[in-house]
């Protein structure tokens, strides 16, 4: 390589990290746009709308349940025994309404009302207002927030709902629902590892 070419390439290599670094700094600032205080959310895709709602029960509505020896077993909310994953300050799903092409789909409560600990993260970030080279990263950033997502299958016969939930030891799990047009509902939870 000629000395002049080498110097040009070297100078360019020194500038690229600076450009990447500036873009990374702008991306880091996006975390400041995120809120976890939202208790209702509508996830939409084509002609599908999923409306979910959460509550955080008041401490005076929660009580400890014990076994016959008097040892702690689990918590109850308004007298109803809760999932072992539930504790004071944890959220509960109170609404899980799916509309497909304007028709309400009946999702039996047993497929969603026993799942505590979900969060709805929202952001004021608008990818369309970003520089063109950062718009795809903005969309990816929003896709990574903890909130439900809906998508219609390529054939248009099933809806997939995915919702990531934080778990102990800084891990997370993903709950997925597959719903057919006939009303069949399947639920699956993927948790890569435990503590």
PyMOL commands that set and color helices and strands:
alter all, ss='L'
color gray80, all
select helices_A, chain A and resi 3-33+59-61+109-111+127-129+132-143+168-170
alter helices_A, ss='H'
color red, helices_A
select strands_A, chain A and resi 34-35+40-45+48-56+62-66+72-77+80-81+91-100+103-105+122-123+149-152+158-166+172-180+185-191
alter strands_A, ss='S'
color yellow, strands_A
deselect
rebuild
show_as cartoon
